[in-house]
């Protein structure tokens, strides 16, 4: 079935550094969503992408919808301590309106 | 505006015990979902509902039952808890089935089965 694989699984970075993570699938997606989960909370939607090649920003976050429609990327510039959390990609399961989620990238930011 | 509220936040069960997790949303959303989150596995869909009185199976439904008697509430039941059901459970809702716009999640219920 459809699966979303995220890499890296975890990252340890210093405050101020830029961060890049990606999400890949063996299947084509028509929508990519990026969520962030703060410790002890539920995921919150950060960015939504609807078209291949689309580049969308939300503050220091930028996400891209891959040209092949099988991948997406999330970049965080000038990281700060509150960026700590788990970042999930998600997309609608083929021919349904149910979301499937990636395995997550856990981000640690050190001052 | 509370959004999606889950109760309880924490629970410890003995193997074989039963319990019900409650999810309530005040956004008049039609669709509601139950996910479980396990380390390294992301979020997996257990059951979902496309409207009051409806339920459907997700990716990992075995060992769980659900009910949606009222539009604003979606209940997840464990009839006979097993250690494999130790997890963090998240409820979510969306206004329609167009998941392009994402879901609103609750803050989770951490369940431990011993």
Boltz contact constraints between the chains, C-beta under 6 A:
constraints:
  - contact:
      token1: [A, 31]
      token2: [B, 100]
      max_distance: 6.0
  - contact:
      token1: [A, 33]
      token2: [B, 102]
      max_distance: 6.0
  - contact:
      token1: [A, 41]
      token2: [B, 107]
      max_distance: 6.0
  - contact:
      token1: [A, 42]
      token2: [B, 90]
      max_distance: 6.0
  - contact:
      token1: [A, 42]
      token2: [B, 105]
      max_distance: 6.0
  - contact:
      token1: [A, 42]
      token2: [B, 106]
      max_distance: 6.0
  - contact:
      token1: [A, 42]
      token2: [B, 107]
      max_distance: 6.0
  - contact:
      token1: [A, 42]
      token2: [B, 108]
      max_distance: 6.0
  - contact:
      token1: [A, 43]
      token2: [B, 105]
      max_distance: 6.0
  - contact:
      token1: [A, 45]
      token2: [B, 102]
      max_distance: 6.0
  - contact:
      token1: [A, 92]
      token2: [B, 99]
      max_distance: 6.0
  - contact:
      token1: [A, 97]
      token2: [B, 97]
      max_distance: 6.0
  - contact:
      token1: [A, 97]
      token2: [B, 99]
      max_distance: 6.0
  - contact:
      token1: [A, 99]
      token2: [B, 99]
      max_distance: 6.0
  - contact:
      token1: [A, 101]
      token2: [B, 42]
      max_distance: 6.0
  - contact:
      token1: [A, 101]
      token2: [B, 43]
      max_distance: 6.0
  - contact:
      token1: [A, 102]
      token2: [B, 42]
      max_distance: 6.0
  - contact:
      token1: [A, 103]
      token2: [B, 42]
      max_distance: 6.0
  - contact:
      token1: [A, 104]
      token2: [B, 42]
      max_distance: 6.0
